Amino acid sequence: MYNFPEAAGGTTSAPGAAAACPRDVVFVMDESGSVTAANFETMKSFVSQLIGRLDVDNGNTRVAIVAYSSNIKTSIKLNVHSTAAALQSAVMSIPFTAGGTNTGGAIQHVRQTILTAAAGDRANAPNSVVVLTDGKSNSQSLTEVGEKCPSYTGL
């Protein structure tokens, strides 16, 4: 289990500062066989603790989860949970499935399925996509979004 050190003064941001900062955050979690079930549990715990530090309860931050191995699945859409506690519970219930490491497919899934109005993406909120993986993708060329598409602003 990863424990975040407390920030000076016990807070991570100035009171009320997050009210003007909406953000949509997508965690892309590698659940391939090389990760192992034990490490996937550690990853879920890390994401859960991080969610506890985001401004979810005030509606400023929305969170989605994509879990991937050979197959890609939307575990949580941006518009499903409105409290940190509900998100944390949902994250901890994501099962480990094992398989290959289809990182490129997962990134494509985020762009085409998660970062859409239908999945809860907000036009007024910048998007942050966090990929948690243990290593190389099955298709390295498909994961090089920044190099191949430097003008792409969707991620």
C-alpha positions as CSV (number, residue, x, y, z in Angstrom):
1,M,0.0,0.0,0.0
2,Y,1.3,3.4,-0.9
3,N,0.9,6.2,1.6
4,F,1.1,9.8,0.6
5,P,3.1,12.1,2.8
6,E,1.1,15.0,4.3
7,A,1.7,18.4,2.7
8,A,2.9,21.2,4.9
9,G,0.0,22.5,7.0
10,G,-2.0,19.3,6.3
11,T,-3.6,20.5,3.0
12,T,-2.7,19.9,-0.6
13,S,-4.2,23.2,-2.0
14,A,-5.4,26.6,-0.8
15,P,-9.0,26.5,0.5
16,G,-11.4,27.2,-2.2
17,A,-8.7,27.1,-4.9
18,A,-10.2,24.0,-6.6
19,A,-13.6,25.7,-7.1
20,A,-12.2,27.4,-10.2
21,C,-10.4,24.4,-11.5
22,P,-12.6,21.7,-12.9
23,R,-10.7,18.7,-14.3
24,D,-11.5,15.3,-15.8
25,V,-9.0,12.6,-14.8
26,V,-8.7,9.2,-16.5
27,F,-6.6,6.5,-14.9
28,V,-5.5,3.9,-17.4
29,M,-4.5,0.8,-15.3
30,D,-2.4,-2.0,-16.7
31,E,-3.7,-5.4,-15.5
32,S,-1.6,-7.6,-17.8
33,G,-0.1,-10.8,-16.5
34,S,3.3,-9.3,-15.9
35,V,1.7,-6.9,-13.4
36,T,0.5,-9.7,-11.1
37,A,-2.6,-9.7,-9.0
38,A,-0.7,-8.5,-5.9
39,N,0.8,-5.5,-7.7
40,F,-2.6,-4.7,-9.3
41,E,-4.0,-4.5,-5.7
42,T,-1.2,-2.1,-4.9
43,M,-2.0,0.0,-8.0
44,K,-5.7,0.1,-7.0
45,S,-4.8,1.2,-3.5
46,F,-2.6,4.0,-4.9
47,V,-5.3,5.2,-7.3
48,S,-7.9,5.1,-4.4
49,Q,-5.7,7.2,-2.2
50,L,-5.0,9.7,-5.0
51,I,-8.8,10.0,-5.6
52,G,-9.1,10.9,-1.9
53,R,-6.9,13.9,-2.6
54,L,-8.9,15.1,-5.6
55,D,-11.8,17.6,-5.4
56,V,-14.4,15.0,-6.3
57,D,-17.1,15.7,-3.7
58,N,-17.5,19.3,-4.8
59,G,-18.0,18.3,-8.4
60,N,-14.8,19.9,-9.7
61,T,-13.0,16.7,-10.5
62,R,-14.5,13.7,-12.3
63,V,-12.6,10.4,-12.5
64,A,-12.8,7.6,-15.0
65,I,-10.9,4.3,-14.9
66,V,-9.9,2.1,-17.9
67,A,-8.4,-1.3,-17.1
68,Y,-6.5,-3.1,-19.8
69,S,-4.5,-6.1,-20.7
70,S,-5.2,-7.9,-24.0
71,N,-8.7,-6.6,-23.6
72,I,-9.7,-3.1,-22.7
73,K,-12.7,-2.2,-20.5
74,T,-14.2,0.9,-19.1
75,S,-14.4,0.2,-15.4
76,I,-15.7,3.7,-14.4
77,K,-17.0,6.5,-16.7
78,L,-16.5,10.1,-15.8
79,N,-20.2,10.7,-15.1
80,V,-20.9,7.7,-12.9
81,H,-19.7,8.5,-9.3
82,S,-20.0,11.9,-7.7
83,T,-18.2,11.2,-4.4
84,A,-14.7,10.2,-3.6
85,A,-16.0,7.4,-1.3
86,A,-18.1,5.9,-4.1
87,L,-15.1,6.1,-6.6
88,Q,-12.7,4.5,-4.1
89,S,-15.1,1.7,-3.5
90,A,-15.6,1.1,-7.2
91,V,-11.8,1.2,-7.8
92,M,-11.1,-1.4,-5.1
93,S,-13.7,-3.7,-6.7
94,I,-12.0,-3.8,-10.2
95,P,-11.0,-7.5,-10.8
96,F,-7.6,-8.5,-12.1
97,T,-7.9,-10.3,-15.4
98,A,-4.3,-10.7,-16.7
99,G,-3.3,-11.0,-20.4
100,G,-1.1,-9.0,-22.8
101,T,-0.1,-5.3,-22.5
102,N,-2.3,-3.5,-25.1
103,T,-1.3,0.1,-24.0
104,G,-1.9,1.6,-27.4
105,G,-5.4,0.1,-27.6
106,A,-6.1,1.5,-24.1
107,I,-5.0,5.0,-25.1
108,Q,-7.1,4.8,-28.2
109,H,-10.1,3.7,-26.1
110,V,-9.6,6.7,-23.9
111,R,-9.6,9.1,-26.8
112,Q,-12.5,7.5,-28.6
113,T,-14.8,6.3,-25.8
114,I,-13.9,8.1,-22.5
115,L,-13.1,11.6,-23.6
116,T,-16.6,12.1,-25.0
117,A,-19.6,14.0,-23.8
118,A,-21.6,10.7,-23.6
119,A,-19.0,9.3,-21.1
120,G,-19.1,12.5,-19.0
121,D,-16.2,14.5,-20.5
122,R,-16.8,18.2,-19.9
123,A,-15.9,20.9,-22.4
124,N,-15.0,23.3,-19.7
125,A,-12.6,20.9,-17.9
126,P,-9.1,20.1,-19.0
127,N,-8.4,16.3,-19.4
128,S,-5.6,14.5,-17.6
129,V,-4.8,10.9,-18.5
130,V,-2.5,8.9,-16.2
131,V,-1.2,5.6,-17.5
132,L,-0.1,3.2,-14.9
133,T,1.9,0.3,-16.4
134,D,4.8,-2.0,-15.6
135,G,6.6,-2.0,-18.9
136,K,6.5,-2.2,-22.6
137,S,3.3,-2.2,-24.7
138,N,2.6,-5.1,-27.1
139,S,2.7,-2.4,-29.8
140,Q,5.2,0.3,-28.9
141,S,4.4,2.4,-32.0
142,L,0.8,2.8,-30.9
143,T,1.8,4.2,-27.5
144,E,3.9,7.1,-29.0
145,V,1.0,9.6,-29.1
146,G,3.1,12.6,-28.4
147,E,5.8,11.8,-31.0
148,K,3.4,10.8,-33.7
149,C,0.8,13.5,-33.1
150,P,2.5,16.5,-31.5
151,S,-0.4,18.8,-32.3
152,Y,-2.9,16.5,-30.7
153,T,-4.5,18.3,-27.7
154,G,-7.0,15.6,-26.6
155,L,-4.6,14.1,-24.1
